[in-house]
């Protein structure tokens, strides 16, 4: 292609991109892609991009690519979302692997979290793929193992990517901008007592010991300045104890999900827990760090110019593995994630594609 032909290159038709995004999402829903087993969706994403002439790189079910006229002298924006899902819960009434379209919604596992964000980012990338005058490069990365913070997810390819200036991470946010999100840490606790016969005054009931610690986890507030959000949220999410009805349990196991911001480090949080509880515990690997971005960063300023709002996200994502500035932004609503009969509205996908494109165009104009 000569220079004249490059200058005449037109953007793809938006309506065609909308249609293709819905078709791709429907196909991805039909392919089981639990964390660590995303081979099928990785192949489908690479195939979809190949239809648009995009060469992709694959590693550990992560698929990434760059705009056609990549220029090493220009900064690079990472467009990232994940294609793995959680397992469907027992309350599903619809087939989680069938994209059911009715009432202007697409139902199916992963439709909201984060299929809609993924196909919208893919569409925005394709829209700019052939552009010859971008002041930025674009790197699109469709990654796996986000739901389990797995070692073979995005962090396994960060050293393989070309240098990144900042990232847009696709997660359901109503297309508003999460300019900070809490970190995530999980601890497995054990309250120890002594087994005995339930009919006699024997043993030391581990459940009763656990209850005291669980009560502390449910009520303790980490100190913070007045009128600011709570810096740490601790939630007991699992509990297990006992062998049979007539044996006093000698151990009670429970799990605590901990979300935290920059006010406290994981070590500080653990020290507080040690000083206030009797249980022993182990910290699960893959602690996610909190993330944030300066409100004056160009991507935040560009989003505000488009009427987007900013907020602090209570949930965590692959942002926790990124070392460059990032915002979390995508179609859908976080409250729908991991719920039965998950869905995304068709208009949300169309809005997502359009806003991603307008956001990048706004950024381009400021360079």
N, C-alpha and C positions, 0 to 999 in steps of 0.2 A: 504493500500500500504506500503510495507516494504522499507527499505533504498535502497536496490539493485534495486527495481522497480522504486523508485524515480529517481535514477541516470540514468536510461535508458529512462526516459521520453523524448520524442522528441518534438520539436516545431511543430506546425501545418504547413502544406504545404502552402507556400506563394501564389501560384496560386489559391488554394482553398480559401484563405482569400480574394484575389482580387475579385473572383467571388461572394463570400458571401457579400462583402461590396457593390458591385453594386446592388445585389438583395435587400439588406436591404435599401439602399438609394431609390431605385425605390418604395419600399413599403411605406417608410416614406413620400415620395412625394405625394402618393395617399391618405394619411390620413390628412385632414385639421388639422392644429395645430397652430392656431393663439394664440398669447400670452394669457395665462390664460385658454386656452381650449386645453391643450395638452394631455388629458387623453389617446387618441387613440395611439399616438406615444410613450407615456411612456409605455403603455402595450406591444407594439410591440418590443421595445428595451429590456424590461425585458424578453420577450419570446425568443428573439434572443440569449441573453446571457444564458438563461436557457438551450438552446440546446447544449451549450458548458459546461454544468455542473456548471455554475456560479450562486451562490445565490445572489440575489439583495435585496436592501432595497429601499422602495419607500415612498416619502412624498411630497405632493403638486405637483405632476407630475414630481418630480425630482427622478431620478433613480441612485443609486450608489452601488459600490461593491469593493471588495478587492481581491488581488491575493490569490490563494489557501493556500500557505504556508506563510501567514502573520506572521511577527515576531515583537512584540512590541519593541524589542531592536533596531530595524533598523529604519532609517528615511523613510518617506513616500513621494512619488511624486504624486501629484494630476494631473490627465489627465481629462480636463474638456472641454466640448463644449455644445451647446444648441440645442434643437430640436423644439423650437417654431419658428414661422415665422411672418413676417408682412403680411398684406392683399395684394393680387395681385392688381397692379395698372390697370387703364383703358386702357393702351396701349398693354396689352397682346394680342397676335394673336393666341397663342397656349393654350390648356387647362392647367392651372397651376397645376392641380392635377393629371395629367397623365405624367408619366415618359416617355418621348419620346426620344428614342435613335437613333440618326443618325449622320453621319459624325464624328464618334468617340466622340460624346458629349451626355450628359444626360441633357435634358431640363426639367424644372419643378420648382415650387415654393420651395425655400429653398435648392435647389441643391448645390448652391455655398455658401450660407450663411444660416446655416453653416453645411448643411447636409454632405458635403464631408469631412469636418474636423471631424465631429462626427463619421462617419462610419470608417474613417481611424484610429482614436484614439481607437475605439472599437476593430478594428482588431489588432492593436499593443498590446492592453491589453490582448486579447485572445492569441496572440503569446507567451506572457510571463506568462500566467496565471498558468500553471502547473510547471513552473521552480522552482527548489528547492534550487538554489544557488544564488539567487539575493541578491546583497548587499543593495538593497532598497526594500521597499514595494511599491506597486502600488495601487492607489485608482482611479477608473474610475467614473466620475460623469456626467451623461447626464441630463442637467437641463433645466428648463422652464423660461418663462417670461424675457428672456434676452433683447428682442427687446423693451420692455416697462419698463425695470428696475423695474419690479414688486416685491412686497414684498414677494411673494411666489416662487421666483426664487432661485438662488444659495445662497443668503444671509440667506434664511430661514433654510438652512441645515448646515451652517458652524459650528455651535456649536454641530451638531450631528456627524460630521466627526471625525475620529481619527486625532491626531495632524499631520499637514502637514508641510514638510520642504520647498518645493517650488512647483510651479504649471506650467504646460504647458497648455495654453488656446488655443483651436482650433478655429481659425477664418481665413478667406481667406487672406493670406499674400504672396502667391507664394512660400510657405515653407521657407521664410526668417523670421528672428526673429525681431519682434517689441520689443525692450528692454525698451521702454517707450511709453506711450500713454496719450493723453490729457484727462483731466476731462471734464465733461459735465454738463451744467446747463441751464435751460430754464426759461425765465421770460415772464409773460403775462402783457403787458403794456396797459394803458388807457390814451389817450390824451383827455382832457375835454374842451369843448367849451360851446356854448349856442345855442339851436335850434331856428330857425326862418324861415320865408317864403323866398324861394329862389328868388322870383321876386322883393323883396324889400331889402333895406339895413338893414336887420335885422339879428340877430344871430351872433355867433362867431364860424366859421367853424372849427370843431375839426380835420377834415382831414388836413387842412393847418398846424395846430399845430403839428399833428403827422408827417407830412412830414419833418419838421425841425429836429425832434428827429431822424427820420429814416435816414436822411442825415448824422447826427452825427454818428449813429451806423455804417453806411457803410464806413465811412472814418477815424474814430478815430484809432490811433495806440498807444497801450500801450508801454511806454518806455522800451527799452531793449538794451543791449550792441550791438555794431556794429557787423555785420556779423553773428548774431545768429537768429534763426527762431523767427517769431512773437509769443509772449507768449500767446496772447489771440486773438481768432477769433470770431467776433460777426456777426451773419447773421439774418436779418429779414426774416422770413419764412411764416408768415401768416398775413393777414390784413382784417379787417371787419368794415364797417361803413355805416350809412345811412339807412333810412326807405323807402323813395321813392324820385323820381326825383325832387320834388319841395320843399323839406324840407332841410334846412341847418342842417347837423348832429351835435348833441350836444356831441357825444362821438365817438371816433375812437379807436378800439381795434387792437393791433398787437402783434405778438409773436417774441421773439428773442432767437435764438439758440446760446449758448455761449460755446466755447471749450477753455480750458486753461491748462497751464502746471504749474510746481512747482514754477515759479517765482511770481505768484500772487495767493492769497487765494480767495475763493468766496466772503468773506467779503470785501476785498480790491477792487475787481472788482465792486461790488455793490456800494461801496462808490464813485467810479469814475463816475458811471452812474448817481447816485443821483446828483452829483456836475455839471453835464454837460447837463442834460435833464430836461424837464418840466413835463414829463408824470409821473403818478404813476404806480407802478407795484407790482406784486406778484411773488415770486419765487416758482416754482413748487417743490413738494417734490422729493426725490430720486436724490439729487445731487451726481454725480459720481466724485470721487476724481481721480486726475492723478496718474499714477503708473509708476514705473521704477525698474530696476534691475541693479546691479553692473556689468560692462562689464567684470569683472574678476570672476563672478560667474561661477561655474563649468558647468552649462547648456549652458551658452553663449560661454564659451571656447570650449565646445564639438561641438556646432553648427558651430562655426568658423572653427574648424578642418574638418568639413564635407563640407566646401565651402559655408556655409550659410552667408548671409550678415545681418547686423544689421541696424535698422532705427528707427525713432520716428514716431509712428502712429498718424495720425490726427483724427482718429475715436476712439470711446470709446467702451468698452465691459464689460463683467462681471469681468474683472481684477480690475475694480474700487471698487468692494466689497471685494477683497481679501486683507488680511493683511500680507500674506507671499510673498516672492519674486516670480515673475512670468514672463514668456515670452509669447507673443502671436505669434502663428505660425500654419499655416495650408494651405492645398491646395486650389487653386482658387485665384481669384483676387478681391480685395475690390471694385473696380470700377463696378463689375457686380452685387453687392449686391443691392437688392430692385429695379432692373431694369426689364423691360418687357422681357418675354421669357428667364428668367434666366437659365444659364447652367453651367455645369462643364465638363471639358474634362476627359475622362476615364483615360488617361495617368497621369493626375494630381492626381487622387485618388491613382493609383498604386504607383506613386512617393511619395505621402504623407505617405502611409503605410510603404514603405521601409525606408524613411528618419526618421520617428518616431522611427522605430525599431533600425536603425543604431545610432540615437541620444542616445537612452537609452543604447544600447550596449557600446557606447563610454563612457558614464557616468559610467557604471558598471566597465569598465576596469580601471578607474581612482581611484576606491575605494579600 
